[in-house]
Structure formats: structure tokens, C-alpha cells
Amino acid sequence: MTISMPWSRQSGERIEPMVEVDANLLFESNELLVEAEVQQESEWIWKPLFAFTLAGCVLMLWYAGVREYVGWIDRQIGFIGVEGATRHIDKSAVEQGLWTQMDAPLLDVDLQQLHETLVQQHWINEASVKRSWPAAIEVQVIEEVPVARWGDRGLLNHEGDIFWPELKAEYMTLPKLHGPSHETVRIMQQYHDLSQLFSRSQLRIIGLVLEARGAWNIELENGMQIIAGREDLMPRLRRFLDVYETQLADRAAEVDEVDIRYTNGVAVRWQAQETAGE
């Protein structure tokens, strides 16, 4: 574009300037403006579309990866391991019993149900069950430790729980306790306390019974039965021990039963069914 401001030579008047505009520049500017607007519209459309497509591809890849991973870990179980220090538990039998319940892939196995099945077995005190990859179930068992017999058929563990395995000859050396099933802990504690009391006279308690009405009966290793009752138990037993040491120890094999439910003495029944007052 050219701007000129000439003067008139004849009149000396100033002539208005004339502006000359190059038309090509005008059209070129319009074209650039249009191209810029088109480019902006194109970017506004394609950028979100590209981002959306990229996100979709990433999501599909993630889904395929997760599906492949789940398929790898959720396989049919191929191994069951049973661990723990055991003496009475047949681990092979426990394993075979668990196999009968493996009717689902690893992630669908009901671990709580397996646990309940295990702890219902006689010699299993506690058990833990967990999944292990690839495709395995790991079981840890804790065996019952019997500390006493319960009646003629059961056993007691150290927590006072009753369990009912097949009794073997080796359990016959355990003390025999009996009473209401909800009183097992109390009976065990009483047995412990009385055993300490009787040990001073070298006497061993092999049986202790708590009757429903609250009375105690004691059986000693030498075959002697003690009817102790429920009132003033410890004073009566101390009096019995004094009588035993002074008058009955030498004839213990002849004594069948001693009733200590008296205020000032005990009643002795001898093996020959003779009754004497001491």
C-alpha cells in the first residue's frame, strides 16, 4: 500500500492524499483468517475424539489384562496341603476329605465352610484355611491336647472343651472328671487345687465328680473313695488328710470309702463292709 501527498504547482494548494491499497493483500488476509478459524474448529473436534479413542484403547487393554489374570488365578484346584504338628490326626485322611468339597475354581471355594468341616473332626482343635497360587489350598491344623477323661467316653482339652474321639488304652492314665457339661472349667480348676492339697500326703487324685446338686466325690489312686459333699469342702479335706496320715495310711488298702460330711470326724467303710467312726 502506497500513500502520497502531492502539491499543486499551479495553485499552490494542497491536494488530499491518495491511498493506494493492494487488493491481493486484502484477499490474502481473509484467507488466513478463514484458515485459522477452520483449524480451531478442527482442533476442537479432533482432540477430544482422539483422547476418547485413546482412553477406550487403554480401557480395553486393561480389561483384557484383568480378564487374563483372573483366568490365570481362578483355576481348578490342583493341590491341597495339610500342615501342623500332629499325633492323632491322619493328614492324608483330612486331605482326602477336603477333596470331596472341591467342586469350584479357586476363587469360588468357600473357605469358611472348609474351616467348619475341619473343626468338627474330633482331634482338630483349630484350623486355618487359605488360598495359595497357583491353584492350591493350604491348611494348618492344631491338634487337641487331652488333659483328662470326661466320664466314660469323652476327653477334655486344656481349655475345658469336651471332644469325643475313640478312646484308646493310653488315655486310661488320665484323671477322670465328670459333672455338668457347662462346669468343665470349674471342675478342672478344682482338680488342680485338690491335687496340690493331696500331694503333701503323697496321694494322687485320679477321679473327681461334681454332682448336679453341687456335691463333690473324689477317687484316689489307691482305690479309696471320698464323699466330700458341698459345704466347707477345704476344711473337711484338710481334716481328712490329718486322719489319713495318723490312722488310715497304714491300712489304706482295706479302706473302701470315707465320708467326710461330718462336723467332728469322718466315717470309714472298710473293704469287708465294716463301718467305723473315726
C-alpha positions in Angstrom: 0.0 0.0 0.0 1.4 3.4 -1.1 0.4 6.8 0.4 1.4 10.1 -1.5 0.7 13.7 -0.6 1.5 15.9 -3.8 1.1 19.7 -4.0 -0.4 21.6 -7.0 2.2 23.5 -8.8 -0.3 26.0 -10.4 -2.4 26.9 -7.4 -0.1 26.0 -4.6 -3.0 24.3 -2.9 -2.5 21.2 -1.1 -4.0 18.1 -2.7 -5.7 15.5 -0.5 -3.5 12.4 -0.2 -4.5 9.3 -2.2 -4.2 5.9 -0.7 -3.5 3.0 -2.9 -4.3 -0.5 -1.5 -3.0 -3.7 -2.9 -6.1 -5.9 -3.3 -4.1 -9.1 -3.1 -3.2 -8.2 0.5 -6.9 -7.9 1.4 -7.8 -11.3 0.0 -4.8 -12.9 1.5 -5.8 -11.7 5.0 -9.3 -13.0 4.6 -8.0 -16.4 3.5 -5.6 -16.6 6.5 -8.5 -15.7 8.9 -10.7 -18.4 7.4 -7.9 -21.0 7.6 -7.3 -20.1 11.3 -11.0 -20.5 12.2 -11.2 -23.8 10.3 -8.0 -25.0 12.1 -9.5 -24.1 15.5 -12.7 -25.9 14.8 -10.8 -29.0 13.6 -8.7 -29.0 16.8 -11.9 -28.6 19.0 -13.4 -31.7 17.3 -10.4 -34.0 16.9 -8.6 -33.5 20.2 -11.5 -34.8 22.4 -12.1 -37.6 19.9 -8.5 -38.6 20.0 -8.4 -38.6 23.8 -11.7 -40.6 24.0 -10.3 -43.1 21.5 -7.0 -43.4 23.4 -8.9 -43.9 26.7 -11.0 -46.6 25.1 -8.0 -48.4 23.9 -6.3 -48.3 27.3 -9.6 -49.5 29.0 -9.8 -52.4 26.5 -6.2 -53.4 27.2 -6.7 -53.1 30.9 -9.9 -55.2 30.8 -8.2 -57.9 28.6 -5.3 -57.9 31.1 -7.5 -58.3 34.1 -9.5 -61.0 32.4 -6.4 -62.9 31.5 -5.1 -62.5 35.1 -8.3 -63.7 36.7 -8.4 -66.6 34.3 -4.9 -67.5 35.4 -5.6 -67.4 39.2 -9.1 -68.7 39.2 -8.3 -72.2 38.0 -9.4 -75.6 39.3 -7.5 -76.6 42.4 -4.6 -78.9 41.8 -3.1 -79.3 45.2 -4.2 -79.4 48.9 -1.5 -79.2 51.6 -2.2 -80.1 55.3 0.4 -78.9 57.8 0.8 -78.9 61.6 2.4 -81.0 64.4 0.0 -83.9 64.8 0.0 -87.2 66.6 -3.6 -88.4 66.3 -4.7 -86.6 63.1 -4.3 -88.5 59.8 -3.3 -85.7 57.4 -3.9 -87.9 54.4 -7.5 -88.6 55.5 -8.0 -84.8 56.1 -6.8 -84.1 52.6 -9.0 -86.7 51.0 -12.0 -85.3 52.9 -11.3 -81.8 51.6 -11.0 -83.1 48.0 -14.7 -84.2 48.1 -15.6 -80.5 48.6 -13.5 -79.1 45.7 -16.3 -78.6 43.2 -15.5 -75.0 42.3 -12.5 -72.9 41.0 -10.1 -71.5 43.4 -11.7 -68.1 43.9 -15.2 -69.6 44.4 -14.2 -72.1 47.1 -16.0 -71.4 50.4 -13.1 -71.2 52.9 -15.5 -70.7 55.9 -17.3 -74.0 55.0 -14.0 -75.8 54.8 -13.0 -74.4 58.2 -16.2 -75.6 59.8 -15.8 -79.0 58.3 -12.3 -79.3 59.7 -13.1 -78.2 63.3 -15.9 -80.7 63.5 -13.4 -83.5 63.4 -12.6 -85.0 66.8 -8.9 -84.3 67.0 -8.8 -80.9 65.4 -8.9 -78.1 67.9 -8.3 -75.3 65.4 -7.6 -74.9 61.7 -6.8 -72.1 59.3 -7.6 -72.4 55.5 -6.2 -70.1 52.8 -5.8 -69.9 49.1 -2.4 -70.2 47.5 -1.4 -69.6 43.9 -1.2 -71.2 41.5 -4.4 -73.3 42.3 -3.8 -74.6 45.8 -5.4 -74.7 49.2 -3.2 -74.6 52.3 -4.5 -75.9 55.6 -2.8 -75.5 59.0 -4.3 -77.7 61.8 -3.8 -77.6 65.6 -4.4 -80.9 67.3 -6.4 -81.4 70.5 -4.2 -82.0 73.7 -6.2 -84.1 76.1 -5.6 -83.4 79.8 -8.3 -85.5 81.3 -11.1 -88.0 80.6 -14.6 -86.9 80.7 -16.9 -89.6 82.0 -16.5 -93.0 80.3 -16.4 -91.8 76.7 -15.0 -88.3 76.3 -11.8 -86.3 76.7 -11.2 -82.7 77.9 -8.6 -80.4 76.4 -6.7 -77.7 78.2 -9.5 -75.2 77.6 -12.1 -77.4 79.2 -13.7 -78.3 75.9 -15.1 -81.8 75.6 -14.4 -83.9 72.5 -15.4 -87.5 71.7 -12.7 -89.5 69.9 -12.3 -93.2 70.0 -10.8 -93.9 73.4 -7.5 -95.8 73.5 -5.8 -97.6 76.3 -3.2 -94.8 76.6 -5.9 -92.3 77.8 -6.8 -94.5 80.8 -3.9 -93.0 82.8 -5.5 -89.5 82.6 -7.7 -88.4 85.5 -11.4 -89.0 85.1 -13.6 -85.9 85.6 -17.3 -85.7 85.3 -20.2 -83.3 86.1 -22.5 -80.9 84.3 -21.0 -80.1 80.8 -21.1 -76.3 81.4 -19.0 -76.7 84.5 -15.9 -78.3 82.9 -13.6 -75.3 83.6 -14.6 -75.2 87.2 -14.1 -79.0 87.6 -10.7 -78.8 86.0 -9.6 -76.0 88.4 -10.9 -77.8 91.4 -9.0 -80.9 90.3 -5.8 -78.8 90.1 -6.3 -77.3 93.5 -7.2 -80.6 95.2 -4.2 -82.3 93.6 -1.9 -79.8 95.1 -3.5 -80.2 98.5 -3.3 -84.0 98.4 0.2 -84.1 97.2 1.5 -83.3 100.7 0.3 -86.8 101.8 1.7 -88.5 98.6 -1.9 -89.1 97.5 -2.9 -88.8 93.8 -6.4 -88.0 92.7 -7.5 -90.0 89.7 -11.2 -89.1 89.7 -13.3 -86.1 90.5 -17.1 -85.8 90.2 -19.3 -82.8 90.6 -22.9 -83.9 91.2 -25.8 -81.9 89.9 -26.7 -80.8 93.4 -23.1 -79.4 93.9 -21.5 -82.2 96.0 -18.0 -83.5 95.3 -16.8 -87.1 95.2 -13.1 -87.9 94.9 -11.3 -91.1 93.9 -7.7 -91.7 94.9 -5.1 -93.8 93.1 -5.1 -96.3 96.0 -8.8 -97.1 95.3 -10.2 -95.1 98.2 -13.4 -93.1 97.6 -14.1 -89.8 99.4 -17.6 -88.4 99.8 -16.8 -84.7 100.3 -20.2 -83.0 100.0 -20.6 -79.4 99.0 -20.2 -77.5 102.3 -16.9 -76.4 103.8 -15.0 -78.5 101.3 -11.4 -77.4 102.0 -11.6 -77.6 105.9 -13.2 -81.1 105.7 -10.5 -82.3 103.3 -7.7 -81.0 105.5 -9.3 -82.8 108.4 -9.5 -86.0 106.3 -5.8 -85.7 105.5 -4.9 -85.4 109.2 -7.0 -88.5 109.9 -5.5 -90.3 107.0 -1.9 -89.6 108.0 -2.4 -90.6 111.6 -4.9 -93.5 111.4 -5.6 -94.7 107.8 -2.3 -94.6 105.9 -1.1 -98.0 107.2 -4.5 -99.6 106.3 -5.3 -97.7 103.1 -5.7 -100.9 101.1 -8.5 -102.0 103.4 -10.5 -98.8 103.1 -13.3 -98.7 100.5 -15.0 -95.3 101.2 -14.6 -92.3 103.6 -17.4 -90.0 104.2 -16.2 -86.6 105.5 -19.6 -84.8 105.7 -19.4 -84.7 109.4 -18.7 -81.8 111.8 -16.3 -83.6 114.1 -14.9 -86.6 112.3 -15.2 -89.0 109.3 -17.0 -92.2 108.6 -15.0 -95.1 107.1 -16.4 -98.1 105.3 -13.9 -100.9 105.1 -13.5 -103.4 102.3 -15.2 -106.1 104.5 -18.3 -103.7 104.6 -17.5 -102.9 108.2 -18.3 -99.3 109.2 -16.3 -97.5 111.9 -16.3 -93.9 113.2 -13.1 -92.1 113.5 
